[in-house]
Amino acid sequence: MTTVGLWLFIVAGTCYSVLCSEDHLRDMDSFISAVEQAEDSNPDLSTLALVRRLRRTAGHEDPLTLHFLGASNIISHTHTSVFNTTLFGFFDKAIHHFVTDRGEERGVVLTQDGTTVAIAPMLLGIEVGLKAKLEGTPPLGMFPLTLAKNLGLSFLSLQDFPPAQRLGPDGCWDNVTHPRVFQLSRVPTLATDALVNGGMDGSILGMDLATLAPSEQPGKLSEVLKGYYNHVLEGHDLGDVSSHISPKRREIAQALLGTLDTQRQVMETLYLVWRLEDTQWIAKDTGVEKAVRDGMLEFVHRYWDCPPIIPRCQWGAAPYRGFPFPLALPLPFLYIHHTYEPDRPCHSFRQCSRNMRAMQRFHQEDRGWADIGYSFVVGSDGYIYEGRGWHHLGTHTRGQNPYGYGVAFIGNFSSSLPSRHALDLVRQNLAKCAVDGGRLQANFTLHGHRQLVDTSCPGDALYSEIRGWENFGETSSSKKDQ
C-alpha cells in the first residue's frame, strides 16, 4: 500500500465496502452500518447531536425546518468534525432527496420488508421527538415536517390533475439484493411513496422518542433504526407484535395521526410556509382548500385504508407472456384461495418473494399460463403481493375469471388458519380499498374457490373462516360445472 493509500485508510477508519464506493448500496442496512461507524467514532456524541449533524450534512435548512428545529449547527464545538470524508460523502448521497431527469429517485433506501423509504423525513421526525424529549415539551412540528408540507405542496402543484395523480408514485430497484438505482414508475409528484413512507416512519419513531418515560433515555440512533426496520417475524402473528415495526407503519401512523384534523393541519402548514417564505399571495387562491381536501381524502384512501402492496417488479416477476386482457371494472366477485404449495406461510419479504417467483414459474412453465394466476397473493409478513393486479384478467377460478379477483393466502390452510393480521389485510383493507377505488362493486359477493370449482381450495379451516365474513355468499352446486 502506498503512503497516500495508507493515510486515506487511517483517516477513514474501518471502511465498510458499501461505504467505500461511489456506487454504494442503497439499503437500510448500509445506512445503519454507516450510523454505527459514526457512533463508534464519536462515543460521547448525543443522539440528538448526531441527527442534527446528519441534517446539516444533507443541507436541510429550509425555513420550515429552521422554524421548528433551529439551525443544525447547534452542536458542541468539540464535535465540528464528526464525519470523515467517506462518511460525509455517504450521508450526503443517502439523505439528500431528489429525482433525476431519468426518473431515478435519490435519497431513498430499500428496507428489509421490501418497501422503500426516504431518509430525510424519517430523520426529521426523529429529531423532533428527541428535541421534545430533551426539552420536556410537546413534539411541535412533527406532522408539518414529516408529511404535511410535502403533501400540501404536492396537492397544490397538481390541482388540475385527478387526486389520485397528486401522490406517488412507487418504483422498483434494479436489484433487491444489491440495490443501487430506484426507478420511479411514472412522473413523480412532490410526495412520492418513498417520501410518504419516510414521513410515516419519522412520525412513528419521533413520537416513540418524545413519549419516553422521564426516567428513560433515548438509545443510539442505530439501535432505534434496527428495532424498527430489522425485525424477525418467523413464527409470530404480526398482529401480536406490540413493538412498532415497519410492516405496521400504515396502521400505526393512522392510529397516531388519524385523530388529528389532518386537512386543517396541512392548510396551517402551507400558510406557515408561505409566511416564512414571504409568498402569502398564494394563500388567497380559492382553490387551495378544495385541493387539500381532495388530496387528503386520496391520501387516507391510498396509504391508510388500502393495504401495502408489493409491486411485481419488486418481487422479481418474469414478464407476462403475451398481452394481458383488461378487466371491466367494477367487478362483482372476490374469490378466496390458498396456495397449497408453498404449504407454509412466509414471514419475510425475501421468503415471500421467492414463493411468488416459484409460483409464477410453475404457472407459466408447468401449466402454460401467461403469468401467475392470482390477482393478489397474501403473505404473513404484513404485505400483499401483486399478481395480475387490479386491471388484468387472471387465471384463478375456472369459468369465473372475468367476474372477480382471485386472492390467495400463501400456505396450506386445510387444518390451520392464516395469521389474523393476514386475514384482516384482505377482509378489512383489500376489500375496502377495492370498493372505494371503484374496482369492486359495493355489494360484491365473496366466494371460496371450492364453491365454483371441484377442489378443496381454500382448505377446510380457511373456508370455514370466510363463511363468517360479511360479503360471503352461498352458491348452488351447478355453478361448479360452468
PAZAKE-697043 format. One record per residue: residue in one letter; x, y, z of N, C-alpha, C in turn. Coordinates in steps of 0.001 Angstrom, whole numbers, plus 500000, padded with zeros to 6 digits. Layout:
AXYZXYZXYZ
...
This chain:
M500846498796500000500000500000500000500877501248500000
T500574502235499169501348503463499125501119504285500384
T501980505281500588501847506148501768500518506881501749
V500151507393500533498875508100500416497709507166500695
G497787505945500162496712504981500390496580504624501850
L497715504443502544497682504129503964497068505266504756
W497427506517504372496878507675505077495361507747504919
L494868507491503700493426507509503468492720506433504264
F493353505269504374492753504164505132492636504529506607
I493689505177507146493681505550508556492622506619508822
V492548507615507891491558508686508066490147508135508055
A489891507198507140488539506660507003488192505697508118
G489166505157508795488903504161509817488509502859509154
T487689502078509827487200500830509246486315501155508061
C486687500711506881485979501115505662485062500009505188
Y483779500150505476482802499182505001482763499224503480
S482661498069502845482666498026501382481531498848500799
V480372498876501472479239499636500936479455501136501042
L480417501572501882480663502991502057481813503489501203
C482657502566500712483868502967500027483678503146498537
S482490502910498053482243503010496624481322504174496334
E481605504890495240480702505953494817479325505391494520
D479298504124494082478048503464493709477619502543494844
H477511503099496069477266502288497255475861501702497250
L475675500662498039474359500045498164473406501019498847
R472188501029498366471190501954498911470120501153499655
D470524500539500743469578499817501590469724500291503030
M468714499985503846468711500457505221469858499860506028
D470230498620505733471349498010506451472635498811506244
S472867499286505019474058500089504747474004501410505507
F472814502017505536472676503279506263472927503071507752
I472366502018508319472574501743509743474047501460510026
S474720500749509141476153500479509318476952501774509349
A476589502706508486477276503999508471477005504771509766
V475754504726510257475426505383511524476237504763512660
E476354503449512681477147502780513725478599503222513676
Q479143503379512470480527503820512347480684505222512920
A479712506097512638479765507451513189479648507427514707
E478795506580515230478638506482516688479895505940517342
D480508504924516737481730504350517310482873505353517301
S482900506217516292483970507210516187483748508398517124
N482512508552517598482175509691518467481335509201519645
P481934508418520556481144507753521603480454508705522574
D480947509952522705480313510890523633479335511830522954
L479061511587521667478117512428520927476695511960521206
S475814512881521584474434512502521871473709512140520586
T472616511387520742471828511007519571471246512225518877
L470790513214519650470246514431519058471319515188518273
A472524515272518833473607515965518134473964515240516835
L473920513917516858474224513148515646473165513390514574
V471908513393514968470834513614513999470923515019513422
R471260515989514259471437517348513748472588517411512751
R473660516692513049474785516672512139474396516036510795
L473590515003510843473123514378509601472286515365508789
R471439516143509467470642517158508758471546518207508131
R472558518610508850473472519616508316474235519072507111
T474632517820507184475351517202506071474524517224504799
A473223516956504944472343516922503777471873518308503352
G472188519347504149471812520707503778470342521018503923
H469666520375504867468234520604505059468018521749506050
E468080522965505511467960524157506347466878525082505790
D465791524509505313464716525331504759464007526072505891
P463258527133505580462638527950506627461732527173507586
L460948526225507082460053525482507966460845524649508963
T461900523993508506462730523192509409463391524081510456
L463924525215510037464561526138510981463543526670511985
H462309526877511538461268527399512426461010526440513587
F460953525156513307460627524187514356461857523622515065
L462972523471514354464123522758514927465340523643515152
G465334524836514604466503525687514735467613525236513810
A468716525947513856469850525629512992470491524313513414
S470944523572512437471548522267512747472943522387513310
N473531523594513309474870523741513875474840524027515364
I473682523808516005473610523894517466474257522631518006
I475555522651518086476297521443518416477594521845519091
S478073521022519973479280521331520728480452521590519793
H481277522607520127482433522934519290483440521803519239
T483354520881520186484305519764520197483957518715519154
H482805518872518486482374517884517501482207518511516123
T483067519440515786482943520102514493483287519168513347
S484015518089513589484394517150512530483941515745512910
V482630515559512885482073514274513300482316513199512251
F482180513550510978482268512566509906483569512723509124
N484195511583508834485330511624507925484821511784506501
T485748511897505568485373512165504183484453511089503623
T484741509821503945483937508720503420482508508775503951
L482365508969505268481029509025505862480264510250505372
F480949511380505267480275512597504793479690512377503402
G480500511786502522480019511527501168478860510550501145
F478944509530501998477863508538502050476563509180502519
F476616509927503653475400510513504205474825511587503277
D475682512333502633475206513356501709474343512740500618
K474788511614500054474028510950498989472816510195499540
A472950509654500746471874508817501296470683509640501767
I470917510887502202469852511672502829469252512700501873
H470083513292501029469611514367500148468640513812499106
H467380514241499180466335513670498324466115514503497072
F466090513852495916465712514488494662465440513399493626
V464844513790492520464557512884491409465319513382490186
T466045512506489528466823512883488365465928513038487145
D466495513581486091465740513740484835465338512393484250
R466037511332484644465731509986484142464716509254485016
G464177509941486037463178509326486897463751508456487989
E465052508616488317465658507891489429465478508710490700
E464935508076491729464719508771492996465921508528493901
R466555509599494323467726509522495200467320509907496625
G468187509549497580467882509831498974466876508861499555
V466768507677498929465852506643499405466619505338499567
V466119504479500442466763503192500673465727502077500700
L466175500889500387465334499691500457465433499107501852
T464297498814502473464292498221503806464115496705503711
Q464351496028504815464256494571504815462854494067504513
D461842494889504752460474494424504493460054494617503039
G460977495121502189460690495255500774460130496596500356
T459992497524501296459483498853500952460638499845500861
T460361500977500234461381501994500001461038503239500809
V462050503787501485461849504864502446462810506013502141
A462298507239502144463145508417502062463699508717503450
I465009508907503531465673509086504822465354510437505455
A465284511510504650465173512861505199463964513060506115
P462724512769505671461587512987506572461608512059507785
M462184510876507619462307509966508758463208510573509835
L464350511139509437465260511745510401464678513017511006
L463908513787510228463281514981510786462310514620511906
G461531513556511705460627513120512763461381512696514011
I462480511975513829463299511556514970463861512773515696
E464317513775514944464870514975515583463803515721516374
V462595515827515819461504516473516564461262515742517880
G461234514399517822460996513629519034462104513771520058
L463345513744519610464487513888520527464509515274521156
K464218516290520380464189517657520906463097517805521955
A461918517234521672460819517303522640461186516572523926
K461826515407523805462237514645524974463242515422525812
L464219516051525160465261516801525864464685518005526590
E463758518716525919463246519960526473461985519779527303
G461419518564527288460200518328528040459008519064527488
T458956519195526166457881519927525504457147519006524543
P455969519411524055455289518607523033456132518550521757
P455939517514520946456720517374519706456207518291518605
L456455519588518763455953520580517818456620520406516455
G455811520451515413456337520335514062456393518925513528
M455915517953514283456029516561513848455317516323512512
F454035516611512447453280516378511216453696517342510097
P453891518628510385454332519519509307455636519093508645
L456619518669509427457930518358508866457989516984508211
T457255516032508749457349514676508203456440514461507000
L455242515053507012454269514756505973453550515974505396
A453095516885506255452141517909505819452693518808504719
K453946519242504836454499520142503823454555519460502460
N455122518252502419455222517545501139453848517260500546
L452906516853501399451562516571500903450900517827500358
G450918518889501137450248520118500727450799520684499433
L452107520750499320452710521293498101452428520396496902
S452367519093497130452054518177496035450618518366495561
F449688518525496503448291518742496130448140520014495292
L448837521073495707448674522356495030449363522392493675
S450499521714493566451243521761492306450530521009491193
L449571520146491571448878519335490571447358519486490691
Q446902520725490931445465520956491127444637520551489919
D445214520609488740444466520283487529444425518785487246
F445101517999488080445130516552487906444138515893488860
P443654514697488542442803513971489490443557513732490795
P442856513687491933443538513492493228444471512295493255
A444108511208492567444947510008492592446314510245491973
Q446445511260491115447726511546490460448527512615491185
R448040513066492341448751514083493099449662513467494159
L449696512147494207450539511428495163451300510330494432
G452464509959494995453246508875494432454165509365493336
P454716508437492575454394507013492543455380506196493371
D455204504874493285456190503934493785457174503669492651
G458042502720492841459002502368491802459595501016492093
C460720500719491466461387499444491701462895499617491644
W463578498745492366465030498753492414465600497910491280
D466808498260490889467484497483489857467820496084490334
N468020495930491655468367494636492240468028494700493718
V467147493816494197466728493891495596467780493325496544
T468753492563496025469837492056496858470957493072496979
H471256493755495880472290494791495872471706496056495235
P470795496736495950470087497877495350470987499101495170
R470927499678493989471697500898493713470858501971493016
V469901501560492200469101502525491446467623502252491693
F466883503297492103465441503186492304464747503985491218
Q464055503280490334463420503892489166461924504045489422
L461424505264489335460009505514489545459185505006488374
S457925504649488642457072504051487620456413505083486719
R456401506344487134455839507416486303456420508736486791
V455977509818486173456452511145486557456125511396488029
P457081511849488818456853511966490263456061513203490657
T455389513102491796454802514252492458455797514736493514
L455370515712494296456212516186495397456024515351496645
A455227514293496554455017513365497671455036511952497116
T456218511469496761456346510103496263456026509111497367
D455825507864496997455544506842498001456675506742499017
A457924506873498549459064506780499466459059507926500469
L458696509144500021458605510274500944457483510070501953
V456363509527501500455253509261502421455648508180503425
N456283507102502952456752506066503868457722506640504900
G458673507452504424459629508053505343458958508992506321
G457937509722505857457204510610506740456437509857507813
M455787508765507427455080507957508425456066507366509428
D457198506865508934458198506290509842458756507349510788
G459010508552510263459512509617511116458521510003512198
S457232510040511838456203510351512833456154509294513927
I456220508034513519456146506927514482457352506930515409
L458545506963514835459760506907515645459904508160516496
G459571509315515929459664510555516687458711510581517870
M457484510121517677456527510085518789456962509089519851
D457534507955519418458046506998520397459097507639521293
L459985508424520693461057509064521457460508510191522336
A459574510956521803459024512089522554458234511644523770
T457658510445523713456790509976524803457482508974525718
L458817508885525638459541508044526586459274508522528009
A459265507593528943459090507963530345460231508881530784
P459978509764531757461020510696532195462325510007532586
S462226508789533103463435508080533548464167507387532405
E463509507284531241464124506595530105464926507569529255
Q466053507079528764466890507872527876466837507273526465
P466856508125525434466854507595524068468082506728523816
G467906505649523102469036504816522735469805505428521583
K470821504746521148471575505200519992470675505200518755
L471001506057517825470215506121516589470209504781515879
S471341504106515828471407502805515160470492501800515829
E470378501859517151469508500926517869468040501226517575
V467688502508517510466315502900517175465939502365515795
L466849502537514830466573502104513459466523500583513354
K467416499894514028467409498428513989466115497869514568
G465680498421515683464468497924516317463248498066515435
Y463231499112514610462067499381513770462141498658512428
Y463320498611511824463448498071510468463958496636510408
N464745496201511371465364494872511288464656493881512201
H463399493658511945462567492784512760462591491354512208
V462284490389513055462176488989512647460793488500513062
L459997488075512082458611487702512360458385486200512393
E459382485409512060459188483965511929458457483387513137
G457343482706512866456593482051513935455667482972514700
H455566484243514301454728485193515032453624485735514118
D452493486026514732451441486752514041451775488228514174
L451875488914513055452240490333513083451310491126513987
G450067490722514046449120491430514902449422491306516377
D450203490300516768450557490114518173451838490841518558
V452521491428517585453762492150517868453400493531518404
S453742493788519663453355495048520297454305496190519956
S455544495872519617456503496929519304456192497540517939
H456647498751517738456441499433516470457506498986515478
I457065498372514374457972497889513343457426498298511974
S458313498355510986457954498960509702456796498292508954
P456596496954509000455441496402508282454094496918508781
K454076497508509986452826498009510542452719499532510439
R453566500154509594453631501622509565452268502243509255
R451491501641508366450232502280507977449234502307509130
E449077501185509796448094501158510880448565501967512084
I449893501972512350450400502760513472450272504247513167
A450658504646511951450558506063511573449109506531511618
Q448195505688511184446781506064511227446316506242512666
A446781505356513557446403505479514965446975506752515589
L448199507113515193448849508296515759448295509591515186
L448082509613513881447736510856513192446270510956512812
G445565509817512845444179509810512399443251510627513267
T443654510887514504442811511696515390442985513187515126
L444024513559514358444228514962514020443246515384512931
D442981516667512887442275517230511738443349517466510685
T443668516403509941444824516470509042444655517506507946
Q443427517695507467443206518708506434443555520091506971
R443101520381508175443415521692508776444911521815509028
Q445531520723509466446971520767509745447775521036508474
V447365520437507362448058520687506104447873522146505681
M446660522663505822446410524057505470447264524993506331
E447318524741507634448110525586508518449591525507508175
T450041524325507775451445524171507379451737524983506126
L450826524943505150451021525721503937451051527218504240
Y450123527699505081450118529114505437451424529507506120
L451950528611506971453209528899507663454371528943506675
V454385528016505744455445528005504723455405529293503917
W454203529698503485454085530922502694454527532146503491
R454175532178504796454581533326505615456090533351505789
L456681532183506063458129532126506280458896532442505002
E458316532098503856458990532331502581458466533587501886
D457615534349502579457082535618502068456379535439500724
T455512534430500669454735534191499446453256534074499802
Q452773534977500654451400534880501154450349535046500061
W450716535626498944449729535829497878449134534518497404
I449894533422497515449379532130497071448208531698497943
A448224532087499196447180531665500125445807532222499756
K445766533245498904444488533829498522443788533012497437
D444467532028496882443885531186495836442709530409496423
T441530530626495875440332529992496432440310528486496215
G441174527960495336441182526525495098442038525741496052
V442718526425496963443652525741497860442924524762498770
E441863525223499420441171524355500375440591523124499697
K440032523293498516439479522141497799440591521168497402
A441717521691496943442828520816496556443333520015497743
V443421520664498899443894519971500102442861518959500569
R441579519334500545440533518406500974440513517161500090
D440517517351498775440505516208497866441787515382498009
G442900516065498180444164515361498308444243514518499566
M443756515053500684443811514290501931442866513097501904
L441728513226501210440850512068501047441570510968500273
E442305511337499247443068510356498475444215509784499305
F444865510616500113445944510131500983445427509068501942
V444305509351502602443738508389503553443375507089502849
H442756507210501672442393506009500906443633505203500530
R444615505873500013445766505179499434446717504605500471
Y446973505366501545448025504959502482447512504436503816
W446245504662504122445713504159505386444642503095505188
D443718503321504264442661502335504047443161501146503219
C443942501406502202444454500322501351445631499628502019
P445769498322501771446914497600502346448179497908501561
P449342497704502156450588497861501403450746496714500416
I450973497045499155451076496041498096452469496101497475
I453168494972497467454485494882496864454298494706495356
P454801495628494524454582495526493074455358494377492448
R454952494007491265455538492865490551457051493005490396
C457480494174489961458913494334489711459723494211490980
Q459092494477492126459835494400493387460064492953493825
W459092492060493568459321490667493965460008489860492871
G460304490502491747461092489842490711460273489061489715
A459104489557489342458233488844488404458872488756487019
A458701487613486397459090487456484992458051488164484125
P458384488507482880457422489207482012456189488361481725
Y455091489049481528453846488426481088454078487844479690
R453588486659479457453763486015478152452548486305477281
G452721487196476358451612487609475513451149488994475898
F449838489228475777449270490535476068448150490372477101
P448228491078478235447185490945479268445842491455478780
F444785490787479229443426491156478833442821492032479928
P442296493213479596441776494121480623440455493632481220
L440250493928482488439002493627483172438030494791483017
A436738494500483068435699495526483015435279495838484451
L435759496940484990435539497281486404434284498147486565
P433642498072487739433992497269488913433482495827488791
L434191494918489448433847493500489388432852493142490488
P432059492100490273431050491736491282431499490689492296
F432683490051492083433063488932492953434510489027493432
L434739488405494600436085488219495148436213486751495526
Y437218486061494983437392484624495196438615484373496071
I438438483570497111439498483293498079440129481931497817
H441456481888497810442229480675497563443285480502498658
H443853479298498744445149479143499395446092478531498362
T447384478725498532448324478275497506448566476769497559
Y448359476158498725448626474727498975450118474443498849
E450706474783497739452156474788497570452560476170497065
P453427476880497809454067476557499070453033476296500172
D453368475354501040452402474934502049452578475633503393
R453606476453503523453828477163504782453764478668504557
P453244479398505529453211480860505398454624481424505311
C454757482545504625456046483237504550456015484447505481
H457150484720506132457184485770507151458186486878506855
S458750486898505653459697487955505304459575488263503824
F460025489455503453459979489864502058460771488895501177
R461940488506501619462762487602500802462083486247500617
Q461513485712501691460848484409501600459592484506500742
C458781485530500965457554485688500187457871485930498710
S458911486697498431459303486947497045459734485665496352
R460483484820497059460879483515496494459641482684496195
N458674482693497096457428481951496879456702482462495642
M456647483773495480455973484357494320456659483935493022
R457966483978492996458691483594491784458507482114491481
A458486481290492534458295479847492339456905479560491783
M455881480245492307454523480035491807454396480517490368
Q455011481647490062454928482138488695455594481165487716
R456757480605488085457414479625487215456534478415486996
F455894477947488070455022476774487960453838477072487046
H453224478214487231452053478574486424452415478783484958
Q453560479395484711453945479669483326454523478438482637
E455399477712483314456136476628482655455410475284482733
D454804474974483876454134473688484021452684473731483525
R452012474823483794450610474911483391450411475667482082
G451447476322481611451359477005480329450551478281480346
W450390478883481523449640480123481622450535481302481244
A449912482432480980450669483626480584451415484247481755
D450935483994482969451511484666484134451076483906485386
I451536484355486545450996483828487790449483484024487758
G448732483034488226447293483063488011446524484039488878
Y446983484265490112446222485047491083446283486544490799
S445246487248491198445260488708491128446180489282492198
F446043488737493415446883489158494537447194487946495402
V448331488024496096448763486942496975449111487562498326
V448700486895499413448830487455500754449908486709501530
G450929487440501970451956486858502828451605487047504290
S452380486421505157452217486619506596453271487589507126
D453855488362506220454856489361506572454272490759506694
G452950490873506512452313492182506596452035492820505256
Y452295492080504161452154492665502833451338491773501909
I450713492438500926450048491758499825450936491918498596
Y451034490872497804451902490865496631451064490920495357
E451437491810494466450705491985493217450964490817492272
G449867490183491815449951489170490780449539489784489459
R448324489410488973447803490079487771447373491519488077
G447095491793489342446754493152489745445292493507489540
W445021494808489652443652495312489628443012495273488243
H443808495358487197443238495670485887443297494536484870
H443963493410485192444164492384484172443521491053484564
L442970490400483572442292489111483754443253488073484322
G442818487359485351443635486322485967443263484936485471
T443967483941486039443671482526485753443619481824487105
H442539482024487830442485481552489219441219480758489532
T440107481057488869438836480415489193438146480062487879
R438297478813487439437849478405486107436396478807485823
G436208479474484697434884479904484282434428481215484890
Q435173481718485881434731482921486590435765484049486548
N436866483830485872437958484801485926437579486223485508
P436698486410484516436366487801484127435531488543485169
Y434977487812486146433980488424487031434496488762488419
G435718488349488757436188488613490108437701488555490233
Y438182489042491354439600488965491685439879487668492430
G441001487035492118441428485844492841442524486201493819
V442258486016495118443207486380496175443606485118496918
A444902484825496936445406483590497548446272483902498761
F446062483136499837446925483191501007448040482167500833
I449288482576501051450408481645500917450383480659502070
G450261479378501732450238478317502733449128477323502464
N449151476229503213448106475210503165447233475391504397
F445976475773504204445107476092505329443938475122505425
S444279473832505265443289472776505437442944472586506906
S443931472709507785443696472457509208444094473619510104
S444623474661509539445004475834510326444668477085509531
L444671478229510217444308479493509585445535480347509288
P445440481225508294446471482265508161446496483123509421
S447517483902509562447585484792510723446402485750510707
R446005486178511892444883487110511986445193488394511224
H446417488833511268446800490049510557446638489860509056
A447054488699508530446911488433507097445441488390506698
L444607487766507518443179487721507234442583489126507196
D442988489973508157442452491331508210442904492174507022
L444099491890506500444559492619505319443567492481504168
V442978491298504041442014491064502967440619491503503381
R440180491021504529438796491273504960438526492763505186
Q439465493458505809439223494846506169439841495842505192
N441055495547504713441773496543503919441616496361502412
L441937495177501911441905494979500466440489495158499917
A439499494606500600438122494721500125437658496174500128
K437919496902501208437518498315501285438250499134500235
C439542498848500062440340499551499058439756499344497670
A439348498104497376438805497783496055437464498470495819
V436623498499496832435309499136496688435464500652496547
D436235501247497467436403502703497436437116503174496175
G437959502314495617438686502673494409437951502339493125
G436706501868493219435919501560492034436325500293491325
R436965499351492043437408498102491421436473496946491729
L435852496985492904434824496016493277433505496748493470
Q432423496091493106431110496670493376430879496742494884
A430153497744495309429905497932496739429199496731497353
N428349496060496592427624494880497076428260493587496556
F429580493571496421430265492401495873429994491154496714
T430156490003496089429987488720496771431332488016496866
L431588487441498026432834486710498268432555485216498259
H433389484465497531433264483011497472434611482357497763
G434557481159498290435727480307498338435861479575497016
H437078479249496628437345478605495339436486477350495158
R436317476575496214435595475293496131434123475455495779
Q433584476631495980432176476836495663431923476866494151
L432976477069493381432825477247491940433560476198491117
V434522475515491726435344474522491037435470473308491943
D435586472141491367435732470906492144437139470840492730
T437300471395493915438601471494494569438389471612496068
S439422471319496831439359471512498282439794472917498683
C440315473676497737440769475052497980439587475931498418
P439735476787499407440961477246500051441316476512501343
G440986475241501458441249474498502686440079474598503645
D439847473534504402438678473494505287438695474608506332
A439847474830506940439919475838508008439663477235507460
L440302477581506349440126478916505787438721479092505234
Y438167478042504629436810478157504102435809478380505230
S435997477676506327435121477873507475435219479307507997
E436414479855507964436624481233508419435890482237507535
I436042482135506222435472483163505346433954483068505263
R433391481936505658431927481815505659431286482782506642
G432080483262507599431563484230508559431802485676508152
W432425485894506973432703487254506530431455487904505946
E431390489198506038430171489952505723429659489700504304
N430516489664503325430068489570501933430061488147501395
F430230487168502284430224485779501833428852485429501257
G428853484685500135427607484284499513427584482796499227
E426487482148499503426336480728499182426137480580497670
T426449479399497148426284479145495703425578477817495519
S424920477671494373424329476376494031425407475471493472
S425255474175493652426266473215493197426445473240491689
S425436473738490951425524473724489498426610474661488984
K426984475653489785427990476581489328429347475926489142
K429587474799489830430870474112489667431045473546488277
D429960473374487594430039472757486273430149473792485154
Q430156475074485508430198476098484470431592476195483863
